[in-house]
Amino acid sequence: MTTREHHWQTVYETKNPNAVSWYQADPALSLKLIDGLKLPSDAAIVDVGAGASVLADRLLDRGFTDLTLVDVADAALAHTRERLGAGAADVRFITNDVTKLDLGREVDLWHDRAVLHFLTDTEERARYKAVLDAHLKPGGHAIIATFALGGPDKCSGLPVRQYDATRLMELLGDGYELLEEHREEHTTPWGSTQAFACFLVRKRS
């Protein structure tokens, strides 16, 4: 088990999902952006760094039938399996580091809330982009949320890299088009706020 795997496995083995700083009872911004894309119900959607997010629950409620959840910590995905109950049979669960991911197919939507900003090493970010390039269909969309400039510089004891649109597009390059940028003040379970930036991009055909 790598240091990263051990860290996140320990987090999800020792804390309730609703007791971590990034917990969202309602992933409203992600859902608003997804709803705006008007994807067909059989669109292939991958949520990388899914943790124990309730996004999968909401997408199943909307009738989506091709959902894949990826997280480096199996303990995180176990929380979602238990919460979904019988609905878990309609979701693919993959325990893997996103920088090493190989789904063996392309997807219509890539969703990432708070994975990219943990990749503080240049080579890791390059691998992230390579994985994104390999998996997102031409014309497909990615929703990527990170800490914004001026937001936290650490999370769960780990350093993070903050983003604005310029910094994100420098990473993604000319093969992607920025469609929307949002700043969101996320309220933690204990009432503090964290500045997030959320980006909707399209992979050029």
C-alpha positions in Angstrom: 0.0 0.0 0.0 1.4 3.4 -1.0 1.6 6.3 1.4 -1.4 7.9 -0.4 -3.5 4.8 -0.2 -2.6 4.3 3.5 -3.5 7.9 4.3 -6.9 7.9 2.8 -7.7 4.4 3.9 -7.0 5.5 7.5 -9.2 8.6 7.1 -12.2 6.6 5.9 -11.7 3.8 8.5 -11.5 6.2 11.4 -14.0 9.0 10.5 -17.6 9.2 9.5 -18.1 10.5 6.0 -20.1 13.4 7.3 -17.3 14.4 9.7 -14.6 15.3 7.1 -14.1 18.9 5.9 -15.0 18.2 2.3 -18.4 16.6 3.1 -21.4 17.9 1.1 -24.9 16.9 2.0 -25.9 18.3 -1.4 -23.4 18.5 -4.2 -25.6 21.2 -5.7 -23.0 22.9 -8.0 -21.9 19.6 -9.6 -25.5 18.6 -10.2 -26.3 22.0 -11.7 -23.5 21.6 -14.2 -24.4 18.0 -15.0 -28.0 18.9 -15.4 -27.0 21.7 -17.8 -25.2 19.2 -20.1 -28.5 17.3 -20.7 -26.7 14.0 -21.0 -28.6 10.9 -22.0 -29.3 8.5 -19.3 -26.8 6.0 -20.6 -23.9 8.5 -20.7 -20.7 7.0 -19.2 -19.8 9.0 -16.1 -16.8 8.5 -13.9 -16.3 10.2 -10.6 -12.6 10.1 -9.6 -11.7 10.5 -6.0 -15.4 9.8 -5.3 -14.7 9.2 -1.6 -18.1 8.6 0.1 -19.8 11.4 -1.8 -23.6 11.3 -2.3 -23.2 12.4 -5.9 -23.7 8.8 -7.1 -27.0 8.7 -5.2 -28.3 11.8 -6.9 -27.2 10.6 -10.3 -29.0 7.3 -9.8 -32.1 9.3 -8.8 -31.8 11.1 -12.1 -31.9 7.9 -14.0 -28.2 7.6 -15.0 -27.3 4.0 -15.7 -23.5 4.0 -16.4 -21.7 5.2 -13.3 -18.2 4.4 -12.2 -16.7 5.5 -8.9 -13.0 5.6 -8.4 -11.1 6.1 -5.1 -7.7 5.2 -3.8 -9.3 4.1 -0.5 -11.6 1.0 -0.6 -12.9 2.1 2.8 -14.4 5.2 1.2 -16.2 3.2 -1.5 -17.4 0.8 1.1 -19.4 3.6 2.8 -21.1 4.3 -0.6 -21.8 0.6 -1.2 -23.5 0.3 2.2 -25.4 3.6 1.8 -26.7 2.7 -1.7 -27.8 -0.8 -0.6 -29.4 -2.6 -3.6 -28.6 0.4 -5.8 -24.9 -0.4 -5.5 -25.4 -3.2 -8.0 -25.9 -0.4 -10.7 -22.5 1.2 -10.0 -19.0 0.2 -10.8 -16.6 0.6 -7.9 -12.9 0.7 -8.6 -10.2 1.1 -6.0 -7.2 2.8 -7.7 -5.1 5.9 -7.8 -6.4 8.2 -10.5 -2.9 8.7 -11.9 -2.7 4.9 -12.6 -6.3 4.5 -13.8 -7.2 2.4 -16.9 -10.9 1.9 -17.4 -10.4 0.3 -20.8 -12.9 2.6 -22.3 -13.8 6.3 -22.8 -16.4 8.3 -20.9 -18.7 11.1 -21.6 -18.2 12.9 -18.3 -15.2 13.1 -15.9 -16.0 14.4 -12.5 -13.3 15.3 -10.0 -14.0 17.2 -6.8 -10.8 17.7 -4.9 -8.4 15.1 -6.3 -6.3 17.3 -8.7 -5.4 19.8 -6.0 -3.6 17.1 -4.0 -1.2 16.4 -6.9 1.5 18.9 -6.0 4.2 17.1 -8.0 4.7 18.1 -11.7 5.0 14.4 -12.8 1.8 13.4 -11.0 -0.1 16.2 -12.7 1.2 15.1 -16.0 0.0 11.6 -15.4 -3.4 12.9 -14.3 -3.7 14.8 -17.6 -2.6 11.7 -19.5 -5.3 9.6 -17.8 -7.9 12.3 -18.5 -6.8 12.5 -22.1 -7.1 8.7 -22.5 -10.5 8.4 -21.0 -12.6 11.4 -22.0 -14.3 11.2 -25.4 -13.7 13.9 -28.0 -16.5 16.4 -27.3 -16.9 15.0 -23.7 -16.9 17.2 -20.6 -15.0 17.3 -17.4 -16.0 19.0 -14.1 -13.0 19.6 -12.0 -13.2 21.3 -8.6 -10.2 22.4 -6.5 -9.2 24.8 -3.8 -9.3 28.3 -5.3 -6.5 30.8 -5.1 -6.6 32.2 -1.6 -8.2 29.0 -0.3 -6.7 26.4 2.0 -3.1 25.4 1.4 -3.5 22.1 3.2 -6.3 19.5 3.6 -6.4 16.4 5.8 -2.8 17.3 6.8 -1.6 17.2 3.2 -0.3 20.1 1.0 -2.5 21.2 -1.9 -2.1 23.2 -5.1 -4.7 26.0 -5.6 -6.2 26.7 -9.0 -7.7 29.4 -11.0 -8.8 29.1 -14.7 -5.4 30.1 -16.0 -3.5 27.6 -13.9 -6.0 24.8 -14.9 -5.9 25.5 -18.6 -2.1 25.6 -18.5 -2.2 22.0 -17.3 -4.9 20.9 -19.7 -3.6 22.6 -22.8 -5.2 23.5 -26.1 -7.0 20.3 -26.4 -9.6 21.6 -23.9 -12.0 24.5 -23.9 -13.1 26.2 -20.7 -16.9 26.6 -20.7 -17.6 27.8 -17.1 -15.7 28.8 -14.0 -17.4 29.1 -10.6 -16.1 30.1 -7.1 -17.8 28.3 -4.3 -17.6 28.9 -0.6 -17.8 25.5 0.9 -19.0 25.3 4.5 -17.4 22.5 6.5 -19.4 20.4 9.0 -18.0 22.6 11.8 -19.0 25.8 10.2 -15.8 27.2 8.7 -15.6 28.1 5.0 -13.2 27.0 2.2 -12.8 28.7 -1.1 -13.3 26.2 -4.0 -13.0 26.8 -7.7 -15.1 24.6 -10.0 -14.4 24.4 -13.8 -16.5 22.9 -16.6 -14.3 22.1 -19.6 -14.9 20.4 -22.9 -12.4 18.2 -24.8 -12.1 19.5 -28.3 -13.2 17.1 -31.1 
